[in-house]
């Protein structure tokens, strides 16, 4: 309760980012995260980055529009974007058909481009 009050009274809006949340197994941290979500402190933006849906009240958050979801398909490049990127990386040695096929098979996204 003290932490939630402190978060609610932050002098400015802050963000707490929890990356790789799907790897988190500490029960205390999971319970604390749930408490933060349920109490929804005014000056806190909670960002959870996870490869799986976290065990949180997501349907309620969606319904009340208290969350924004960005899924893998939202991050994928279009065929044209993938073509431009792959051509840039391969010094224009790639035809459009091959790039399209590669994009479909690999699902080119910022995450898997090196």
N, C-alpha and C positions, 0 to 999 in steps of 0.2 A: 504494500500500500504506500509506503514511503517513496519507493522508486517511482511509482505511477504519479504521485503528487509532484515529485521533482521533475519528471518528464513533462507533466502538464504545465508546470510553471517555468519552463525554459524561457529565457528572455527573447529568443528568436526561434523561428522554425528550424529544426534540425532533422537530419536523416540518419537512420541507423540501418546499415547495410549488412545483411547476413548472407554471405556468399557460400556456395556449396552446401546449402541447408540440408540437402538429401544425405549428406554424410554425418549429420549431427545426431548423436544418440544419447547425449547427456540429458537425463530426465528433467533435471532442474532447469536447464536452459530451455528445453522444449516447453515446460510449464510456464516459465517466465515469458516466453514468446507468445504463448496462448493468452496469458494475462494482458500483455501489452495490446494484442489484437482486440481482445474483448473490451478493454477499458478505453482504447482509442484516444490516447493523449492528444490534446489539441495541437500542440506545437511539435509533433513528431511524425515524420514520414518514415514508415517502416518499409524497407525494400528487402524482399526475400528472393534470392536467386537459387533455383533448385531444378534439378532434372526430373523430379517427380512432384506431384501435388503434395504440399505439406499437410499434415493432419491438423488443419485449422478450419474454422467455420467458413469455408470458401463460398458455399451457396448464399449464405446470409450476406457476406461482404459483396458478392456480385449483385445481389438483389438491391442492396442499399447503395450501390455504386460507390463503395468505400475502397475499391481496389481497381487496379489496372493490371490486366494480364497481358504479357507478351510471350507468345508461344514460339516454338521453333519455326513454324511455318511463316510467322510474321518477320522472321529474321532472314529468310531465304532470299537470295538474289533472283531476280527475274531472268529469263533466258538471255535477254539483251545485256543485262548487267553482268551476268556470268561470262558471256562472250567477250565483252569489253575487258573484263578483269583477266580472263585467261589469255586473251591475245596480248595484253600488256605484259603479262608474266612470261609469255612464250615468244616474244618478239614477233607477233603477227603470224606465227606459223600454224595457226589453227583455223580450220574452216568452220563455218556456222553450224553445220549438221553435227560434226564431232563435238563441238562445244555444247550444243543442246543435249546431246545424248549423255555427255559427261555430267552436265548439270542435273539431269533427271536421275542418274545413277548415284551421284555423290551428294546431291542436294547442296550445292555450293552456297555457303553462308559465311559471314565474317568470322564465325567461330572456327571454321576448318580451312581457312586460307592462310598460307604461310609464305 
